[in-house]
Amino acid sequence: MGLSRGSGAQNRLGVEVFGRLTDQTDHADNMVWRWFTDPAWRASWAPPDTHDVTAAGFVADLRALAAQRGDDPATARFIDELRAASDEFAQIWDQHDVHRMQPGFEVLSHRQVGRLTLECAVLQGRAPGQRLFLFRAAADTPTGGRLAALASRSEADITGSS
């Protein structure tokens, strides 16, 4: 996911879980942008009492990426536009915390299947700042079955079967 291009690719199940991030305009293809500017999308992440930690993590990761890119005009423009769009982002940005997103767990609240506990792995791409986020169902949770249900619904929507 780049700043100027946002999400480069997303599979059908990713769309079901996170909403469409590819082929969006006005930075809506960027998860950080969405987090701070789209309250409905942000509300899909659960539990709400972790939102402050998630927001701080997104900003610290963006700051690390910006430092890696140096004086990149597209990165600076993205940050300036997000600061203008979100007072919360601007306040957290001004704290100057820097760290990369680490593998871990995300708990989401999906509108159709409920709580999804996902294990996230972050792989570095060949291009500077390029990363691949891989999500899978966390062990010992009902998430695997819920993802399978979403996948079958997605397939039925595409094929027109029920």
Secondary structure in CASP SS format (residue, H / E / C, confidence):
PFRMAT SS
TARGET T0000
AUTHOR 0000-0000-0000
METHOD secondary structure of the structure
MODEL  1
M C 1.00
G E 1.00
L C 1.00
S C 1.00
R C 1.00
G E 1.00
S C 1.00
G C 1.00
A C 1.00
Q C 1.00
N C 1.00
R H 1.00
L H 1.00
G H 1.00
V H 1.00
E H 1.00
V H 1.00
F H 1.00
G C 1.00
R C 1.00
L C 1.00
T C 1.00
D C 1.00
Q C 1.00
T C 1.00
D C 1.00
H C 1.00
A C 1.00
D C 1.00
N C 1.00
M H 1.00
V H 1.00
W H 1.00
R H 1.00
W H 1.00
F H 1.00
T H 1.00
D C 1.00
P H 1.00
A H 1.00
W H 1.00
R H 1.00
A H 1.00
S C 1.00
W E 1.00
A C 1.00
P C 1.00
P H 1.00
D H 1.00
T H 1.00
H H 1.00
D H 1.00
V H 1.00
T H 1.00
A H 1.00
A H 1.00
G H 1.00
F H 1.00
V H 1.00
A H 1.00
D H 1.00
L H 1.00
R H 1.00
A H 1.00
L H 1.00
A H 1.00
A H 1.00
Q H 1.00
R H 1.00
G C 1.00
D C 1.00
D C 1.00
P H 1.00
A H 1.00
T H 1.00
A H 1.00
R H 1.00
F H 1.00
I H 1.00
D H 1.00
E H 1.00
L H 1.00
R H 1.00
A H 1.00
A H 1.00
S C 1.00
D H 1.00
E H 1.00
F H 1.00
A H 1.00
Q H 1.00
I H 1.00
W H 1.00
D C 1.00
Q C 1.00
H C 1.00
D C 1.00
V C 1.00
H C 1.00
R C 1.00
M C 1.00
Q C 1.00
P C 1.00
G E 1.00
F E 1.00
E E 1.00
V E 1.00
L E 1.00
S E 1.00
H E 1.00
R C 1.00
Q C 1.00
V C 1.00
G E 1.00
R E 1.00
L E 1.00
T E 1.00
L E 1.00
E E 1.00
C E 1.00
A E 1.00
V E 1.00
L E 1.00
Q E 1.00
G C 1.00
R C 1.00
A C 1.00
P C 1.00
G C 1.00
Q C 1.00
R E 1.00
L E 1.00
F E 1.00
L E 1.00
F E 1.00
R E 1.00
A E 1.00
A C 1.00
A C 1.00
D C 1.00
T C 1.00
P C 1.00
T H 1.00
G H 1.00
G H 1.00
R H 1.00
L H 1.00
A H 1.00
A H 1.00
L H 1.00
A H 1.00
S H 1.00
R H 1.00
S H 1.00
E H 1.00
A H 1.00
D H 1.00
I H 1.00
T H 1.00
G C 1.00
S C 1.00
S C 1.00
END
